[in-house]
Amino acid sequence: MGAGQVQETVVPPTGGDKTLTIGAVCRILGEEFPDISISKIRYLEDQKLVTPRRTQGGYRLYSAEDVDRLHTILRLQRDEFLPLRVIRQELAAGSAAGERRAGGRARRPQPSQAATARELTHDELLAETGADADFVGELEAFGIVVPAGAGAERRYGEPEAQIVRICRQMAGFGLGPRHLRQFQSAVQRAAGMLEGVLAPSLRSRNPDRREAGLEDLTVLAGLTADLTERILVRDVGRSADGG
């Protein structure tokens, strides 16, 4: 067996069903998810998404149900770009619902109500979004993703994680980070325009007025997205009509 290969080991438990070591599970999942790693499987366990049983020596043993659950989690993450906390809710609501989602088409990511409530490390961001380090690195290089801090101290808020998920979806259509920097430039221009309109409220010392300004920002951001969508569909759609 070559270096870096994971030996598929089946460990017979004291019960009736066969179980797998974490290395064997990683090998099985790797057939569909090439970026999977033992550290990511451990991270999913840390996030309470899967709970393998342990031997007296502390080794993890995964049942067939555990492996199926991991498949569902990774498919929901890859195909629907769902954050792990939402996947946890989906699975808690019922495994059948989670399986249907895992086999369905991707849905548009929704903004989090607690968008700035937590921060992720670089490794956590990769695990949460399913993106690889090179892809995130390009997004950072073009200013599309902006972490707090630098180097090993980088931290990413939920808005950055949502941006990575959306960019992964767009990359599926052939629009990589180099293309998406044009969107970044357009958004920055729109942000400057909205800031000019909302600045008096957002910078007010009155907390009620600041809160009202943030609510207006949410409304205007939604209207801007809707307007952009309508114009894109109209203008690009004209090519289908022969101009």
C-alpha positions as CSV (number, residue, x, y, z in Angstrom):
1,M,0.0,0.0,0.0
2,G,1.4,3.4,-1.0
3,A,2.1,6.3,1.3
4,G,-0.9,8.4,2.1
5,Q,-3.4,5.6,1.2
6,V,-6.0,4.7,3.8
7,Q,-6.4,1.0,4.5
8,E,-10.1,0.0,4.6
9,T,-10.5,-1.8,7.9
10,V,-13.7,-3.5,9.1
11,V,-13.8,-4.0,12.8
12,P,-16.3,-6.5,14.1
13,P,-18.1,-5.1,17.2
14,T,-19.5,-7.1,20.0
15,G,-22.9,-6.8,18.4
16,G,-24.0,-8.1,15.0
17,D,-23.3,-5.3,12.5
18,K,-19.9,-4.6,11.1
19,T,-18.2,-1.2,11.7
20,L,-15.5,0.8,10.0
21,T,-12.6,2.7,11.3
22,I,-12.3,6.4,10.4
23,G,-9.7,5.7,7.8
24,A,-12.0,3.2,6.0
25,V,-14.9,5.7,6.1
26,C,-12.6,8.4,4.6
27,R,-11.7,6.0,1.8
28,I,-15.3,5.2,1.0
29,L,-16.4,8.8,1.1
30,G,-13.4,9.8,-1.0
31,E,-14.9,8.0,-4.0
32,E,-17.6,10.7,-4.2
33,F,-16.0,13.5,-2.3
34,P,-12.3,13.7,-3.3
35,D,-11.6,16.5,-0.8
36,I,-12.7,14.6,2.2
37,S,-10.1,14.0,4.9
38,I,-9.9,12.4,8.3
39,S,-9.7,15.8,9.9
40,K,-12.9,16.9,8.3
41,I,-14.7,13.8,9.5
42,R,-13.5,14.6,13.0
43,Y,-14.7,18.2,12.5
44,L,-18.1,17.0,11.6
45,E,-18.1,14.9,14.8
46,D,-17.0,18.0,16.8
47,Q,-20.0,19.8,15.3
48,K,-22.4,17.0,16.6
49,L,-23.4,16.0,13.1
50,V,-22.3,12.4,13.5
51,T,-21.6,10.4,16.7
52,P,-19.6,7.2,16.1
53,R,-19.2,4.8,19.0
54,R,-15.8,4.4,20.7
55,T,-13.8,1.5,21.7
56,Q,-12.4,1.3,25.2
57,G,-9.2,2.5,23.7
58,G,-10.9,5.6,22.3
59,Y,-10.9,4.5,18.6
60,R,-13.9,5.6,16.5
61,L,-16.1,2.9,15.0
62,Y,-18.6,3.9,12.3
63,S,-21.8,2.0,11.5
64,A,-23.4,1.8,8.1
65,E,-25.9,4.3,9.3
66,D,-23.1,6.7,10.3
67,V,-21.6,6.4,6.8
68,D,-25.0,7.1,5.2
69,R,-25.4,10.1,7.4
70,L,-22.0,11.4,6.4
71,H,-22.9,11.0,2.7
72,T,-26.1,13.0,3.3
73,I,-24.2,15.7,5.1
74,L,-21.6,16.1,2.4
75,R,-24.2,16.0,-0.4
76,L,-26.2,18.8,1.3
77,Q,-23.1,20.8,1.7
78,R,-21.9,20.2,-1.9
79,D,-25.2,20.4,-3.8
80,E,-27.1,22.9,-1.7
81,F,-24.3,24.9,-0.2
82,L,-26.0,24.7,3.2
83,P,-24.0,25.7,6.3
84,L,-23.5,22.9,8.8
85,R,-25.8,24.4,11.4
86,V,-28.7,24.3,8.8
87,I,-27.7,20.7,7.9
88,R,-27.9,19.8,11.6
89,Q,-31.4,21.3,11.7
90,E,-32.4,19.4,8.6
91,L,-31.2,16.1,10.0
92,A,-32.8,16.8,13.4
93,A,-36.1,17.5,11.6
94,G,-36.0,14.0,10.0
95,S,-33.6,12.0,8.0
96,A,-36.1,11.6,5.1
97,A,-36.3,15.3,4.6
98,G,-32.5,15.5,4.7
99,E,-32.2,12.7,2.1
100,R,-34.8,14.5,-0.2
101,R,-32.8,17.7,0.0
102,A,-29.5,15.8,-0.7
103,G,-31.0,14.4,-3.9
104,G,-32.7,17.7,-5.0
105,R,-31.5,20.7,-6.8
106,A,-29.6,23.5,-5.2
107,R,-31.4,26.3,-3.6
108,R,-30.4,29.9,-3.2
109,P,-28.5,30.5,0.1
110,Q,-30.5,32.6,2.5
111,P,-28.8,35.3,4.7
112,S,-28.3,34.4,8.3
113,Q,-30.2,36.3,11.0
114,A,-27.1,36.2,13.1
115,A,-24.7,37.1,10.3
116,T,-22.0,38.4,12.6
117,A,-22.6,36.3,15.6
118,R,-19.6,33.9,15.1
119,E,-16.3,33.7,13.5
120,L,-14.6,30.8,11.7
121,T,-11.0,29.9,11.4
122,H,-9.6,29.2,7.9
123,D,-9.9,25.4,8.4
124,E,-13.5,25.8,9.7
125,L,-14.4,27.9,6.7
126,L,-13.2,25.2,4.3
127,A,-15.1,22.6,6.3
128,E,-18.3,24.7,6.5
129,T,-18.4,25.6,2.8
130,G,-16.8,22.6,1.1
131,A,-14.4,25.0,-0.7
132,D,-10.7,24.2,-1.1
133,A,-7.9,26.5,0.1
134,D,-6.8,27.6,-3.4
135,F,-10.4,28.7,-4.3
136,V,-10.7,30.7,-1.0
137,G,-7.2,32.1,-1.6
138,E,-8.2,33.5,-5.0
139,L,-11.4,35.0,-3.6
140,E,-9.3,36.8,-1.0
141,A,-6.7,37.9,-3.5
142,F,-9.5,39.6,-5.5
143,G,-11.0,41.2,-2.5
144,I,-14.2,39.2,-2.7
145,V,-13.7,37.5,0.6
146,V,-12.2,39.8,3.3
147,P,-11.1,38.0,6.5
148,A,-10.3,39.8,9.8
149,G,-6.7,39.4,10.7
150,A,-3.9,37.9,8.7
151,G,-2.0,34.6,8.3
152,A,-2.9,31.9,10.8
153,E,-5.0,34.5,12.7
154,R,-7.5,35.0,9.9
155,R,-11.1,34.8,11.0
156,Y,-14.2,34.7,8.8
157,G,-17.7,35.9,9.7
158,E,-20.9,34.2,8.4
159,P,-21.2,36.8,5.6
160,E,-17.8,35.6,4.2
161,A,-18.9,32.0,4.5
162,Q,-22.1,32.8,2.5
163,I,-20.1,34.6,-0.1
164,V,-17.8,31.5,-0.5
165,R,-20.9,29.3,-1.0
166,I,-22.4,31.6,-3.6
167,C,-19.1,31.8,-5.4
168,R,-18.8,28.0,-5.5
169,Q,-22.2,27.9,-7.1
170,M,-21.2,30.4,-9.7
171,A,-18.0,28.5,-10.3
172,G,-20.1,25.6,-11.3
173,F,-21.2,27.7,-14.3
174,G,-17.6,28.5,-15.3
175,L,-17.5,31.8,-13.4
176,G,-14.3,31.6,-11.3
177,P,-12.9,34.2,-9.0
178,R,-11.2,36.1,-11.8
179,H,-14.6,36.6,-13.4
180,L,-16.3,37.4,-10.1
181,R,-14.0,40.3,-9.3
182,Q,-16.1,42.3,-11.9
183,F,-19.1,41.7,-9.6
184,Q,-17.0,42.9,-6.7
185,S,-16.3,46.2,-8.5
186,A,-19.9,46.7,-9.4
187,V,-21.0,45.9,-5.8
188,Q,-18.5,48.4,-4.5
189,R,-19.9,51.1,-6.7
190,A,-23.5,50.3,-5.5
191,A,-22.3,50.2,-1.9
192,G,-20.9,53.7,-2.3
193,M,-24.2,54.9,-3.7
194,L,-26.2,53.3,-0.9
195,E,-23.8,54.6,1.8
196,G,-24.3,58.1,0.5
197,V,-28.0,57.8,0.9
198,L,-27.9,56.0,4.3
199,A,-24.9,57.6,5.9
200,P,-26.8,60.1,8.1
201,S,-28.8,57.3,9.7
202,L,-26.0,54.8,10.0
203,R,-23.7,57.3,11.6
204,S,-26.2,58.8,13.9
205,R,-25.6,58.8,17.6
206,N,-29.3,57.9,18.1
207,P,-29.5,54.1,18.4
208,D,-33.1,54.1,17.1
209,R,-32.1,56.0,14.0
210,R,-29.1,53.7,13.5
211,E,-31.4,50.7,13.7
212,A,-33.8,52.3,11.3
213,G,-30.8,52.9,8.9
214,L,-29.8,49.2,9.1
215,E,-33.4,48.2,8.3
216,D,-33.3,50.5,5.3
217,L,-30.0,49.0,4.2
218,T,-31.6,45.5,4.2
219,V,-34.5,46.7,2.1
220,L,-32.3,48.6,-0.3
221,A,-29.9,45.6,-0.6
222,G,-32.9,43.4,-1.5
223,L,-34.2,45.9,-4.1
224,T,-30.7,46.2,-5.6
225,A,-30.5,42.5,-6.0
226,D,-33.9,42.3,-7.5
227,L,-33.2,45.1,-9.9
228,T,-29.9,43.5,-10.9
229,E,-31.6,40.2,-11.6
230,R,-34.3,41.8,-13.8
231,I,-31.8,43.8,-15.8
232,L,-29.5,40.7,-16.3
233,V,-32.4,38.5,-17.3
234,R,-33.7,41.1,-19.7
235,D,-30.4,42.0,-21.4
236,V,-28.8,38.5,-21.5
237,G,-32.2,37.0,-22.5
238,R,-32.3,39.2,-25.6
239,S,-29.5,37.1,-27.1
240,A,-31.9,34.1,-27.0
241,D,-34.4,36.2,-29.0
242,G,-31.9,37.0,-31.6
243,G,-31.1,40.5,-30.2
